Amino acid sequence: MARYDVVVIGAGAAGLSAGALLAKEGKSVLVCEKSPYLGGRALAVKDQGFTVNIGGHLIEDGGSGITKIFENVGKELIHGKVNAEMPVWDHEKLEWGSIRDRYAADKTELKKVIKALVNTSWEELDRWDDRNLRDWIHQYTDDQGVVDLFEYISVLECLTDEPWDHSASDNLFVRKMHYEEKHMAAYSCWPGQGWDGLWQDLADACREKGGEIRMNTSVSRVVIENRQIKGIEIPRDPIINSKETAEVEFVETGCVISTLPVWNVLNVIPENDLPNWYTGQIKHLAQDKYRVSWLGLYIATEEPVYQYAPQELSTWVHDPVAGLPGFFFTQSNMDPSTAPEGQHLHVMGGVIPGSKASDKEYVRETFDKFEEGMGIMYPGLKNPIWRRRTLVFDPGFGVIQKPCLVGSYRPHWRAPNIPGLYFASETFKSRGIGVDRAARAALTCVEDYLGRRLDGYEETWRY
Ligand SMILES: Cc1cc2nc3c(=O)[nH]c(=O)nc-3n(C[C@H](O)[C@H](O)[C@H](O)COP(=O)(O)OP(=O)(O)OC[C@H]3O[C@@H](n4cnc5c(N)ncnc54)[C@H](O)[C@@H]3O)c2cc1C
């Protein structure tokens, strides 16, 4: 019977980070991934000459997170092109402006807020899990331009549908990191090796150090007896219908790192083995209404489309027809290889409430309105040569980051009653954005399992 020190469930950003770090530390590790693709929710696929990032678009790590994990395992996360401008749509005047115009008249107000943020400890920011960003900013300034800067960034980073009710702590953790590491309010870059190259590099790092990654391998159950992990089960042979009980392959281990999001983790970890209050936290966050959901639109044009600069990342809180908050950027300006030569691939999304994502009629009608609104904001999009629509809901981007849904309000990454059972997911207790957050969650669990901080991380915060 196969035995490993650690089994990792999932080969997305968290699972591959955990696998590569553990293999580097000399642990025998098996990563199981149910799909044929690496990267999980941050997956890139080919479609008629385009490379479409169905998930991850831009990386938001100033250097201390996923970038450092790559370094640690002997690879490089290449920081490619960085977003240069942040145009914002004024939905009352129906025109574009630069975010700078909103706060630049009196920069002293912004500087005051930045100074306060840099001087605030991580521990103090933790105390803002139950309050909104606006309240924190108003301690230092009433300048609406500064509030706008922070709140528009929360739309871009977290796809919040109500920016005025965004959590202070989750946003400020990232703002503080970006100011300290990159001296800017928000930092986002394209991965130089492309999204598929990114995950391949981490998988290589894992395998080069003896780690194993099994694709098309779905873990059906973590076996726990008397509060001890015994191993995992993998169903053998395809199951023809749902009434069948598959024969299983048993893999022995004393440690499992699950990277499954709150929405499906209890399909694999038996609920009865965890305390009620803990599964209650998981189920609370897993509700549809708390799932970040949006209408994703990919449009290709023959002519370039942008407002201020080709590498801009623009945002708004009400598009002119559907009234949705959203974002837009031109992917082929970040990486020309993602579109056929001479064509321009634009990516945009309009945030919808998760509670409405299952309503097919609402989604169809709102997609039409959203696309019409995009044509008003960007007239150059009105004549697409190619397009693709994606409803982002299952899987979702993440759990919405409103007060009382972040930080200490999330289930802990360590199972409360079962030694060696970890939840390395950005939907559990964690900080950061997207893939960087997932990778940091993995680092936290790996360090806890090893019982020490990894070399080079002694000075960085851990959550
Ligand atoms: C449309 C979209 C756009 C996004 N844009 C960005 C962005 O621009 N920047 C950014 O940083 N982040 C972005 N994100 C968020 C980012 O993709 C996620 O936060 C991150 O990929 C989560 O990684 P993870 O490893 O925690 O989880 P996942 O990627 O969800 O990985 C979990 C893995 O587990 C596998 N799995 C599930 N069940 C089983 C099982 N029973 N057995 C074995 N394997 C199993 C899944 O197939 C999956 O591969 C976006 C997400 C979406 C959906």
The ligand as an ORCA input file, in Angstrom:
! r2SCAN-3c Opt
* xyz 0 1
  C     -12.923     33.950    -13.395
  C     -11.904     34.096    -12.319
  C     -10.979     35.128    -12.401
  C     -10.001     35.275    -11.440
  N      -9.085     36.279    -11.569
  C      -8.039     36.328    -10.714
  C      -6.973     37.239    -10.929
  O      -6.967     38.029    -11.884
  N      -5.943     37.235    -10.067
  C      -5.898     36.371     -9.010
  O      -4.918     36.386     -8.253
  N      -6.893     35.490     -8.787
  C      -7.951     35.443     -9.604
  N      -8.962     34.548     -9.414
  C      -8.982     33.772     -8.169
  C      -7.985     32.630     -8.229
  O      -8.152     31.941     -9.446
  C      -8.206     31.725     -7.030
  O      -8.176     32.471     -5.839
  C      -7.101     30.683     -6.913
  O      -6.850     30.104     -8.173
  C      -7.516     29.653     -5.897
  O      -6.520     28.659     -5.860
  P      -6.675     27.399     -4.893
  O      -5.517     26.525     -5.132
  O      -6.932     27.864     -3.498
  O      -8.042     26.706     -5.297
  P      -8.470     26.041     -6.692
  O      -7.805     26.728     -7.811
  O      -9.964     25.999     -6.662
  O      -7.880     24.576     -6.607
  C      -8.584     23.490     -6.064
  C      -8.284     22.309     -6.956
  O      -8.851     21.150     -6.361
  C      -9.331     20.301     -7.396
  N     -10.302     19.387     -6.787
  C     -11.581     19.641     -6.417
  N     -12.118     18.544     -5.850
  C     -11.153     17.590     -5.855
  C     -11.104     16.254     -5.391
  N     -12.158     15.660     -4.798
  N      -9.944     15.551     -5.559
  C      -8.864     16.125     -6.177
  N      -8.872     17.400     -6.632
  C      -9.997     18.120     -6.454
  C      -9.943     21.285     -8.386
  O     -10.072     20.699     -9.672
  C      -8.908     22.413     -8.350
  O      -7.908     22.218     -9.314
  C      -9.958     34.372    -10.359
  C     -10.894     33.331    -10.253
  C     -11.862     33.189    -11.216
  C     -12.837     32.052    -11.111
*
